[in-house]
Amino acid sequence: MELEFIGRNTEVTEQQRAIARKKFQKLGKYFNAVHEARVTLSHEKHRVAVEAFIRGKDFEVAASSETDDWSSSLQEVVGKLEEQARRMKQRLTGRKRQREREEGGSTWQVNVVDEESVRGGQPRVVESKHVPVLPMTVEEAALQLEASKDDFIVFREADSDKVSVLYRRRDRNYGLVTPEY
């Protein structure tokens, strides 16, 4: 990422430029095509303000900070930019994954049937929801089931690509159902 430095009421030294470049390098993992990156350093009385602006193909982020010294201002600006970039990237990847699920990703419909209707004739569906079938190991599925309030989790085993169901038993242990075709 090529940075443009602007100094207002101060001279930006080569050491300051090197430190800023080093701190901005860790932001490179969030941005794919940067068109413009600008850092403005201004000094007024006892306050140092650092402003940063990064514009690219799919994004535009800006942050500013004002403290007593330029290094802490720079650190705050980089932290703010990193947070914005992280949120933006999560939004973009979340939309992609949601689109993949809508276009044909594997989800299963789960119906909850009324207990009384099973004994006396025609089953009656009480609740219906779609469950995503994600690839993971049995241990990961157990951790997710433990963290959720659901009684089961449907997943695709990462190593064998088989669809399995991990469920919570009444004795608080877990059971695993793996169908054979």
Z-matrix of the N, CA and C atoms (Angstrom, degrees):
N
C 1 1.443
C 2 1.524 1 107.55
N 3 1.316 2 116.35 1 122.99
C 4 1.454 3 122.22 2 -179.67
C 5 1.530 4 108.57 3 -90.58
N 6 1.325 5 117.16 4 120.85
C 7 1.461 6 122.72 5 -177.44
C 8 1.515 7 111.14 6 -99.71
N 9 1.321 8 116.27 7 140.23
C 10 1.452 9 122.89 8 173.01
C 11 1.531 10 106.75 9 -104.82
N 12 1.320 11 117.73 10 128.07
C 13 1.464 12 122.29 11 -177.82
C 14 1.518 13 110.07 12 -107.55
N 15 1.333 14 115.93 13 134.49
C 16 1.457 15 122.50 14 176.95
C 17 1.522 16 107.33 15 -126.43
N 18 1.323 17 117.64 16 129.12
C 19 1.454 18 122.06 17 178.04
C 20 1.516 19 110.59 18 -114.07
N 21 1.318 20 117.18 19 127.46
C 22 1.467 21 122.05 20 177.49
C 23 1.523 22 108.20 21 -115.91
N 24 1.312 23 116.56 22 121.77
C 25 1.462 24 124.25 23 -177.74
C 26 1.526 25 111.44 24 61.88
N 27 1.290 26 118.02 25 19.93
C 28 1.470 27 122.55 26 177.33
C 29 1.514 28 109.28 27 -159.42
N 30 1.304 29 115.33 28 160.91
C 31 1.468 30 121.70 29 176.56
C 32 1.522 31 108.03 30 -102.65
N 33 1.321 32 117.59 31 130.57
C 34 1.458 33 121.66 32 178.25
C 35 1.531 34 106.93 33 -86.58
N 36 1.335 35 116.04 34 114.12
C 37 1.462 36 120.33 35 -176.87
C 38 1.530 37 110.42 36 -79.50
N 39 1.306 38 115.49 37 165.49
C 40 1.469 39 120.79 38 179.19
C 41 1.527 40 111.06 39 -66.85
N 42 1.311 41 117.06 40 -33.36
C 43 1.468 42 120.98 41 177.13
C 44 1.531 43 110.41 42 -65.16
N 45 1.334 44 117.13 43 -42.54
C 46 1.463 45 120.81 44 177.51
C 47 1.534 46 110.55 45 -63.79
N 48 1.312 47 116.70 46 -39.87
C 49 1.469 48 120.79 47 178.37
C 50 1.528 49 110.71 48 -62.84
N 51 1.322 50 116.68 49 -42.52
C 52 1.462 51 120.34 50 -179.34
C 53 1.528 52 111.53 51 -65.19
N 54 1.326 53 116.73 52 -41.91
C 55 1.467 54 120.42 53 178.91
C 56 1.528 55 110.26 54 -65.16
N 57 1.340 56 116.60 55 -42.76
C 58 1.470 57 120.07 56 179.14
C 59 1.533 58 110.86 57 -63.75
N 60 1.326 59 117.97 58 -42.73
C 61 1.474 60 120.75 59 177.99
C 62 1.526 61 111.06 60 -59.83
N 63 1.343 62 115.42 61 -42.50
C 64 1.458 63 119.80 62 -179.73
C 65 1.526 64 111.42 63 -63.00
N 66 1.327 65 117.24 64 -42.93
C 67 1.465 66 120.87 65 -179.93
C 68 1.525 67 111.46 66 -68.88
N 69 1.329 68 117.64 67 -35.39
C 70 1.462 69 121.06 68 -179.14
C 71 1.532 70 112.11 69 -76.96
N 72 1.330 71 118.10 70 -16.97
C 73 1.470 72 120.45 71 178.84
C 74 1.519 73 111.80 72 -63.22
N 75 1.333 74 118.08 73 -33.68
C 76 1.461 75 119.36 74 -179.10
C 77 1.529 76 111.92 75 -71.18
N 78 1.334 77 117.47 76 -14.92
C 79 1.458 78 121.01 77 175.40
C 80 1.533 79 112.03 78 -80.37
N 81 1.307 80 117.06 79 -12.33
C 82 1.463 81 121.48 80 -177.72
C 83 1.510 82 114.32 81 -60.35
N 84 1.333 83 118.14 82 -27.04
C 85 1.465 84 120.71 83 -178.29
C 86 1.527 85 111.92 84 -70.59
N 87 1.333 86 117.75 85 -18.40
C 88 1.463 87 120.94 86 -179.69
C 89 1.527 88 112.92 87 -90.71
N 90 1.321 89 117.37 88 -21.40
C 91 1.460 90 121.16 89 -173.84
C 92 1.521 91 110.15 90 -113.98
N 93 1.333 92 116.18 91 134.25
C 94 1.463 93 119.27 92 179.67
C 95 1.524 94 111.95 93 -96.48
N 96 1.309 95 119.98 94 -45.17
C 97 1.464 96 121.85 95 -178.37
C 98 1.526 97 108.81 96 -132.42
N 99 1.324 98 116.94 97 100.50
C 100 1.460 99 122.16 98 -179.12
C 101 1.523 100 108.77 99 -92.11
N 102 1.342 101 116.48 100 123.88
C 103 1.460 102 121.10 101 178.24
C 104 1.526 103 111.51 102 -92.25
N 105 1.325 104 116.21 103 -34.86
C 106 1.459 105 120.45 104 -175.65
C 107 1.524 106 109.97 105 -149.76
N 108 1.327 107 117.13 106 132.97
C 109 1.462 108 122.20 107 176.52
C 110 1.526 109 107.38 108 -138.30
N 111 1.330 110 115.70 109 123.81
C 112 1.454 111 119.39 110 -173.78
C 113 1.530 112 109.50 111 -134.77
N 114 1.342 113 116.49 112 136.50
C 115 1.452 114 123.37 113 175.99
C 116 1.527 115 107.42 114 -122.99
N 117 1.336 116 115.61 115 124.46
C 118 1.459 117 120.80 116 179.92
C 119 1.523 118 108.55 117 -114.30
N 120 1.328 119 115.64 118 125.61
C 121 1.457 120 122.58 119 -179.61
C 122 1.529 121 107.56 120 -114.37
N 123 1.330 122 116.71 121 121.03
C 124 1.464 123 119.32 122 178.39
C 125 1.528 124 109.57 123 -127.98
N 126 1.321 125 114.55 124 145.22
C 127 1.462 126 121.16 125 -176.30
C 128 1.520 127 108.23 126 -126.08
N 129 1.334 128 116.25 127 120.39
C 130 1.458 129 121.38 128 177.94
C 131 1.520 130 108.43 129 -135.15
N 132 1.306 131 116.73 130 121.74
C 133 1.467 132 124.46 131 -177.19
C 134 1.529 133 109.72 132 51.47
N 135 1.340 134 117.59 133 -114.06
C 136 1.461 135 120.30 134 -177.57
C 137 1.523 136 112.20 135 -106.80
N 138 1.317 137 117.53 136 13.64
C 139 1.459 138 121.71 137 -177.31
C 140 1.525 139 110.15 138 -115.12
N 141 1.333 140 114.96 139 139.04
C 142 1.461 141 121.23 140 176.48
C 143 1.522 142 107.45 141 -117.55
N 144 1.329 143 116.56 142 123.90
C 145 1.465 144 121.52 143 -179.62
C 146 1.522 145 109.03 144 -110.78
N 147 1.303 146 115.15 145 134.83
C 148 1.462 147 121.33 146 176.05
C 149 1.525 148 107.11 147 -122.23
N 150 1.328 149 115.37 148 127.16
C 151 1.454 150 121.72 149 176.43
C 152 1.518 151 107.69 150 -121.04
N 153 1.330 152 116.10 151 141.62
C 154 1.461 153 120.02 152 178.89
C 155 1.523 154 108.79 153 -134.51
N 156 1.311 155 115.29 154 146.15
C 157 1.453 156 122.48 155 -179.48
C 158 1.527 157 108.09 156 -141.94
N 159 1.321 158 116.68 157 128.24
C 160 1.464 159 121.34 158 178.03
C 161 1.523 160 107.60 159 -129.56
N 162 1.329 161 116.15 160 126.52
C 163 1.456 162 121.81 161 178.56
C 164 1.513 163 108.87 162 -125.82
N 165 1.326 164 115.02 163 135.92
C 166 1.457 165 119.97 164 -179.69
C 167 1.506 166 111.51 165 -139.98
N 168 1.311 167 114.39 166 -160.68
C 169 1.468 168 121.05 167 -175.83
C 170 1.528 169 112.10 168 -63.66
N 171 1.327 170 117.93 169 -49.69
C 172 1.465 171 122.20 170 -174.01
C 173 1.517 172 113.67 171 -114.59
N 174 1.317 173 119.14 172 10.53
C 175 1.459 174 119.22 173 -170.13
C 176 1.521 175 111.07 174 -153.66
N 177 1.323 176 114.17 175 165.55
C 178 1.451 177 122.79 176 173.84
C 179 1.521 178 106.78 177 -155.41
N 180 1.316 179 118.29 178 118.95
C 181 1.453 180 122.40 179 -179.97
C 182 1.527 181 109.56 180 -128.42
N 183 1.325 182 115.10 181 147.34
C 184 1.460 183 120.99 182 179.03
C 185 1.517 184 108.50 183 -146.96
N 186 1.331 185 115.34 184 148.33
C 187 1.462 186 120.70 185 178.45
C 188 1.524 187 108.76 186 -154.02
N 189 1.338 188 114.95 187 156.58
C 190 1.457 189 119.18 188 176.54
C 191 1.518 190 108.93 189 -147.24
N 192 1.324 191 114.52 190 156.58
C 193 1.451 192 120.64 191 179.65
C 194 1.520 193 108.64 192 -152.67
N 195 1.325 194 115.66 193 148.60
C 196 1.455 195 120.56 194 -179.49
C 197 1.519 196 108.73 195 -136.95
N 198 1.338 197 116.92 196 116.29
C 199 1.462 198 122.86 197 178.97
C 200 1.524 199 109.01 198 -138.00
N 201 1.337 200 115.05 199 -168.64
C 202 1.463 201 120.06 200 -178.52
C 203 1.527 202 113.45 201 -78.26
N 204 1.338 203 118.06 202 -29.32
C 205 1.467 204 119.76 203 179.34
C 206 1.525 205 110.17 204 -129.79
N 207 1.307 206 116.08 205 156.58
C 208 1.460 207 120.74 206 -171.98
C 209 1.523 208 112.83 207 -72.58
N 210 1.335 209 119.12 208 -29.22
C 211 1.461 210 120.20 209 -177.06
C 212 1.535 211 111.80 210 -69.69
N 213 1.329 212 117.08 211 -39.63
C 214 1.467 213 118.55 212 177.62
C 215 1.531 214 110.75 213 -71.33
N 216 1.335 215 117.22 214 -35.26
C 217 1.469 216 120.09 215 175.08
C 218 1.516 217 110.62 216 -62.60
N 219 1.325 218 116.09 217 -43.00
C 220 1.468 219 120.57 218 179.07
C 221 1.521 220 110.87 219 -63.71
N 222 1.321 221 116.59 220 -41.98
C 223 1.464 222 120.50 221 179.38
C 224 1.531 223 110.94 222 -62.60
N 225 1.327 224 117.70 223 -42.40
C 226 1.461 225 121.25 224 178.65
C 227 1.525 226 111.16 225 -63.57
N 228 1.324 227 116.34 226 -42.32
C 229 1.468 228 120.41 227 -179.81
C 230 1.522 229 110.66 228 -63.38
N 231 1.315 230 116.82 229 -44.06
C 232 1.463 231 120.21 230 179.32
C 233 1.529 232 110.50 231 -63.38
N 234 1.326 233 117.13 232 -40.05
C 235 1.460 234 120.29 233 177.13
C 236 1.518 235 112.49 234 -62.49
N 237 1.330 236 116.41 235 -43.30
C 238 1.469 237 120.44 236 178.40
C 239 1.526 238 111.38 237 -64.30
N 240 1.333 239 116.23 238 -43.36
C 241 1.469 240 119.92 239 178.93
C 242 1.524 241 111.14 240 -63.57
N 243 1.336 242 116.24 241 -39.85
C 244 1.463 243 119.81 242 179.65
C 245 1.521 244 110.97 243 -64.40
N 246 1.317 245 117.43 244 -40.84
C 247 1.469 246 121.11 245 178.52
C 248 1.530 247 110.89 246 -63.95
N 249 1.327 248 116.67 247 -44.66
C 250 1.466 249 120.27 248 177.73
C 251 1.522 250 111.05 249 -61.62
N 252 1.327 251 116.29 250 -44.14
C 253 1.465 252 120.61 251 -178.71
C 254 1.517 253 110.82 252 -65.54
N 255 1.323 254 117.72 253 -40.16
C 256 1.464 255 121.42 254 179.00
C 257 1.525 256 110.56 255 -62.35
N 258 1.337 257 116.56 256 -46.15
C 259 1.469 258 120.15 257 178.75
C 260 1.523 259 111.43 258 -62.37
N 261 1.330 260 115.71 259 -42.11
C 262 1.458 261 119.89 260 -179.10
C 263 1.530 262 111.29 261 -65.08
N 264 1.314 263 116.76 262 -41.51
C 265 1.458 264 120.41 263 -179.94
C 266 1.530 265 110.74 264 -67.56
N 267 1.336 266 117.54 265 -39.58
C 268 1.461 267 120.59 266 176.68
C 269 1.516 268 111.05 267 -62.62
N 270 1.327 269 117.21 268 -39.27
C 271 1.449 270 120.76 269 177.98
C 272 1.528 271 110.84 270 -63.24
N 273 1.332 272 116.22 271 -44.41
C 274 1.465 273 119.94 272 -179.68
C 275 1.522 274 111.70 273 -65.32
N 276 1.338 275 117.96 274 -45.78
C 277 1.463 276 119.65 275 -179.80
C 278 1.510 277 111.25 276 -70.41
N 279 1.336 278 117.84 277 -32.98
C 280 1.460 279 120.64 278 176.56
C 281 1.514 280 111.65 279 -63.51
N 282 1.330 281 116.80 280 -40.52
C 283 1.462 282 120.42 281 177.88
C 284 1.515 283 110.74 282 -65.95
N 285 1.330 284 116.63 283 -39.95
C 286 1.470 285 120.12 284 178.72
C 287 1.516 286 110.69 285 -61.57
N 288 1.321 287 116.30 286 -47.65
C 289 1.464 288 120.11 287 -178.48
C 290 1.520 289 111.40 288 -65.46
N 291 1.321 290 116.69 289 -37.68
C 292 1.458 291 119.85 290 178.43
C 293 1.526 292 109.88 291 -65.53
N 294 1.323 293 117.25 292 -40.55
C 295 1.462 294 121.20 293 178.09
C 296 1.519 295 110.36 294 -64.15
N 297 1.337 296 117.81 295 -40.66
C 298 1.467 297 120.89 296 178.38
C 299 1.518 298 110.83 297 -61.88
N 300 1.328 299 116.56 298 -41.21
C 301 1.465 300 119.98 299 179.03
C 302 1.524 301 110.89 300 -64.59
N 303 1.338 302 115.92 301 -40.52
C 304 1.459 303 119.77 302 -179.52
C 305 1.518 304 111.62 303 -68.97
N 306 1.341 305 117.48 304 -35.25
C 307 1.453 306 120.94 305 -176.61
C 308 1.514 307 113.30 306 -76.77
N 309 1.264 308 119.28 307 -18.68
C 310 1.460 309 118.65 308 -179.12
C 311 1.509 310 113.23 309 155.83
N 312 1.310 311 116.47 310 15.81
C 313 1.452 312 119.16 311 174.50
C 314 1.519 313 108.64 312 -64.79
N 315 1.296 314 117.41 313 157.52
C 316 1.460 315 119.42 314 -174.28
C 317 1.519 316 111.09 315 -83.83
N 318 1.324 317 115.61 316 117.81
C 319 1.455 318 122.53 317 171.58
C 320 1.513 319 107.32 318 -132.60
N 321 1.285 320 115.99 319 151.19
C 322 1.451 321 121.96 320 178.35
C 323 1.502 322 109.08 321 -117.09
N 324 1.318 323 115.41 322 143.92
C 325 1.451 324 119.34 323 175.26
C 326 1.518 325 107.85 324 -91.77
N 327 1.315 326 115.43 325 131.34
C 328 1.459 327 121.47 326 179.99
C 329 1.521 328 107.50 327 -116.11
N 330 1.325 329 116.49 328 126.55
C 331 1.463 330 122.53 329 178.79
C 332 1.517 331 109.36 330 -111.67
N 333 1.309 332 117.06 331 135.37
C 334 1.458 333 122.62 332 175.03
C 335 1.528 334 106.60 333 -101.60
N 336 1.324 335 115.54 334 124.92
C 337 1.451 336 121.54 335 -175.27
C 338 1.527 337 109.16 336 -103.26
N 339 1.338 338 116.00 337 140.03
C 340 1.458 339 122.10 338 178.27
C 341 1.526 340 109.27 339 -64.86
N 342 1.338 341 116.62 340 130.89
C 343 1.460 342 122.22 341 -175.14
C 344 1.530 343 112.06 342 -62.14
N 345 1.310 344 116.98 343 -40.29
C 346 1.460 345 120.96 344 -178.44
C 347 1.530 346 111.86 345 -67.83
N 348 1.342 347 117.38 346 -32.50
C 349 1.456 348 119.71 347 -176.53
C 350 1.527 349 111.95 348 -72.89
N 351 1.325 350 118.55 349 -23.02
C 352 1.465 351 121.77 350 179.91
C 353 1.528 352 110.00 351 -71.76
N 354 1.319 353 117.23 352 -38.68
C 355 1.464 354 120.78 353 -177.16
C 356 1.531 355 112.60 354 -73.99
N 357 1.332 356 116.30 355 -30.11
C 358 1.445 357 118.05 356 -170.87
C 359 1.510 358 115.45 357 -109.41
N 360 1.295 359 121.43 358 16.52
C 361 1.464 360 119.14 359 176.45
C 362 1.516 361 112.72 360 136.56
N 363 1.327 362 116.06 361 -120.03
C 364 1.463 363 122.87 362 -174.39
C 365 1.540 364 110.54 363 -73.35
N 366 1.351 365 118.38 364 121.36
C 367 1.472 366 119.78 365 178.65
C 368 1.533 367 111.26 366 -65.75
N 369 1.343 368 116.54 367 141.87
C 370 1.453 369 122.35 368 -179.50
C 371 1.525 370 108.14 369 -117.63
N 372 1.358 371 116.94 370 124.22
C 373 1.455 372 123.11 371 -179.25
C 374 1.523 373 108.80 372 -78.00
N 375 1.345 374 115.67 373 125.14
C 376 1.459 375 121.94 374 -178.81
C 377 1.527 376 110.82 375 -95.75
N 378 1.318 377 116.73 376 -40.25
C 379 1.464 378 121.64 377 -175.86
C 380 1.524 379 108.56 378 -142.66
N 381 1.334 380 116.57 379 145.67
C 382 1.459 381 120.97 380 178.85
C 383 1.525 382 108.44 381 -140.21
N 384 1.346 383 117.76 382 134.97
C 385 1.462 384 121.30 383 176.43
C 386 1.515 385 109.17 384 -151.00
N 387 1.321 386 115.99 385 157.92
C 388 1.451 387 122.34 386 178.49
C 389 1.523 388 108.96 387 -98.83
N 390 1.320 389 116.57 388 133.22
C 391 1.454 390 122.52 389 -176.45
C 392 1.527 391 108.53 390 -114.44
N 393 1.346 392 118.91 391 122.52
C 394 1.467 393 120.00 392 177.38
C 395 1.526 394 110.25 393 -71.17
N 396 1.323 395 115.93 394 141.66
C 397 1.462 396 121.29 395 179.05
C 398 1.529 397 106.43 396 -105.82
N 399 1.327 398 116.45 397 99.62
C 400 1.458 399 122.44 398 -175.41
C 401 1.522 400 110.62 399 -102.68
N 402 1.325 401 118.29 400 146.91
C 403 1.462 402 120.26 401 175.98
C 404 1.525 403 111.17 402 -75.24
N 405 1.342 404 116.90 403 129.25
C 406 1.464 405 122.07 404 177.37
C 407 1.527 406 108.92 405 -165.03
N 408 1.312 407 116.16 406 168.94
C 409 1.457 408 121.00 407 177.17
C 410 1.525 409 108.94 408 -85.97
N 411 1.323 410 116.42 409 168.62
C 412 1.457 411 120.96 410 179.68
C 413 1.529 412 109.92 411 -64.07
N 414 1.342 413 117.07 412 -37.85
C 415 1.462 414 120.77 413 179.42
C 416 1.529 415 111.08 414 -63.84
N 417 1.356 416 116.96 415 -42.96
C 418 1.459 417 120.41 416 178.16
C 419 1.523 418 110.50 417 -63.84
N 420 1.332 419 116.62 418 -40.03
C 421 1.463 420 120.61 419 178.69
C 422 1.532 421 110.45 420 -63.58
N 423 1.326 422 116.78 421 -40.07
C 424 1.476 423 120.38 422 178.65
C 425 1.527 424 110.13 423 -64.29
N 426 1.323 425 117.86 424 -40.43
C 427 1.463 426 120.60 425 178.56
C 428 1.523 427 111.15 426 -65.73
N 429 1.337 428 117.03 427 -40.23
C 430 1.460 429 119.84 428 178.63
C 431 1.518 430 111.41 429 -67.85
N 432 1.332 431 116.86 430 -39.49
C 433 1.457 432 120.87 431 178.97
C 434 1.526 433 110.43 432 -65.63
N 435 1.320 434 116.02 433 -38.35
C 436 1.462 435 120.92 434 178.81
C 437 1.522 436 111.04 435 -64.21
N 438 1.336 437 116.16 436 -36.98
C 439 1.462 438 120.57 437 -178.39
C 440 1.530 439 112.74 438 -78.53
N 441 1.332 440 117.34 439 -21.48
C 442 1.463 441 119.98 440 -177.19
C 443 1.526 442 111.25 441 -96.15
N 444 1.320 443 115.58 442 170.39
C 445 1.456 444 121.34 443 177.80
C 446 1.523 445 111.63 444 -95.72
N 447 1.339 446 116.92 445 -1.95
C 448 1.462 447 121.15 446 -179.58
C 449 1.521 448 110.68 447 -71.90
N 450 1.332 449 114.89 448 162.03
C 451 1.461 450 120.46 449 178.74
C 452 1.521 451 112.10 450 -95.90
N 453 1.328 452 118.22 451 -8.33
C 454 1.457 453 121.19 452 -179.30
C 455 1.522 454 109.49 453 -153.00
N 456 1.326 455 115.36 454 164.62
C 457 1.459 456 121.80 455 173.30
C 458 1.525 457 107.55 456 -142.58
N 459 1.321 458 115.62 457 133.50
C 460 1.454 459 122.01 458 177.49
C 461 1.525 460 106.78 459 -101.36
N 462 1.321 461 117.31 460 129.58
C 463 1.461 462 120.59 461 -177.70
C 464 1.517 463 110.37 462 -148.28
N 465 1.319 464 115.26 463 162.33
C 466 1.459 465 122.43 464 175.71
C 467 1.523 466 106.71 465 -103.84
N 468 1.337 467 115.84 466 121.61
C 469 1.463 468 119.14 467 -178.47
C 470 1.517 469 109.74 468 -64.19
N 471 1.327 470 116.39 469 130.52
C 472 1.451 471 122.24 470 -173.25
C 473 1.526 472 112.45 471 -65.08
N 474 1.335 473 117.63 472 -36.94
C 475 1.463 474 119.42 473 -175.37
C 476 1.523 475 113.03 474 -84.99
N 477 1.330 476 119.12 475 -34.69
C 478 1.466 477 120.64 476 -176.14
C 479 1.525 478 113.19 477 -108.40
N 480 1.319 479 119.23 478 -9.17
C 481 1.461 480 124.64 479 179.96
C 482 1.523 481 112.80 480 62.17
N 483 1.337 482 117.86 481 23.74
C 484 1.461 483 122.54 482 176.08
C 485 1.518 484 109.19 483 -91.73
N 486 1.326 485 115.73 484 144.09
C 487 1.460 486 120.34 485 176.30
C 488 1.522 487 107.84 486 -82.61
N 489 1.321 488 117.05 487 129.73
C 490 1.461 489 122.72 488 -178.43
C 491 1.520 490 109.75 489 -132.48
N 492 1.317 491 115.22 490 162.02
C 493 1.454 492 122.17 491 176.69
C 494 1.520 493 107.88 492 -126.35
N 495 1.314 494 116.23 493 124.63
C 496 1.457 495 121.85 494 174.70
C 497 1.527 496 106.04 495 -106.82
N 498 1.352 497 117.08 496 125.66
C 499 1.449 498 120.02 497 -176.51
C 500 1.516 499 110.57 498 -127.99
N 501 1.341 500 114.23 499 155.84
C 502 1.456 501 122.09 500 179.78
C 503 1.526 502 107.84 501 -91.57
N 504 1.327 503 116.33 502 124.07
C 505 1.463 504 121.35 503 -179.78
C 506 1.523 505 110.27 504 -84.10
N 507 1.303 506 115.82 505 167.36
C 508 1.476 507 119.92 506 -179.67
C 509 1.524 508 111.78 507 -65.93
N 510 1.346 509 117.55 508 -27.85
C 511 1.466 510 120.46 509 178.76
C 512 1.533 511 112.10 510 -84.87
N 513 1.377 512 117.42 511 14.71
C 514 1.470 513 126.48 512 177.04
C 515 1.524 514 113.51 513 70.76
N 516 1.332 515 118.53 514 8.77
C 517 1.454 516 122.13 515 171.35
C 518 1.519 517 108.10 516 -90.33
N 519 1.319 518 116.29 517 178.66
C 520 1.461 519 121.09 518 -178.53
C 521 1.510 520 110.52 519 -113.80
N 522 1.327 521 116.39 520 146.47
C 523 1.451 522 122.79 521 174.26
C 524 1.532 523 108.40 522 -119.72
N 525 1.318 524 116.95 523 149.48
C 526 1.458 525 122.56 524 -178.59
C 527 1.522 526 109.22 525 -122.62
N 528 1.319 527 116.78 526 127.48
C 529 1.463 528 122.28 527 177.49
C 530 1.524 529 106.68 528 -114.48
N 531 1.340 530 116.37 529 120.19
C 532 1.462 531 121.92 530 176.76
C 533 1.529 532 107.90 531 -125.04
N 534 1.314 533 118.24 532 107.44
C 535 1.473 534 119.32 533 -177.74
C 536 1.526 535 111.29 534 -72.53
N 537 1.334 536 115.38 535 148.10
C 538 1.463 537 121.56 536 174.51
C 539 1.507 538 108.79 537 -107.99
N 540 1.308 539 116.14 538 134.36
C 541 1.466 540 120.88 539 -177.23
C 542 1.512 541 110.28 540 -97.36
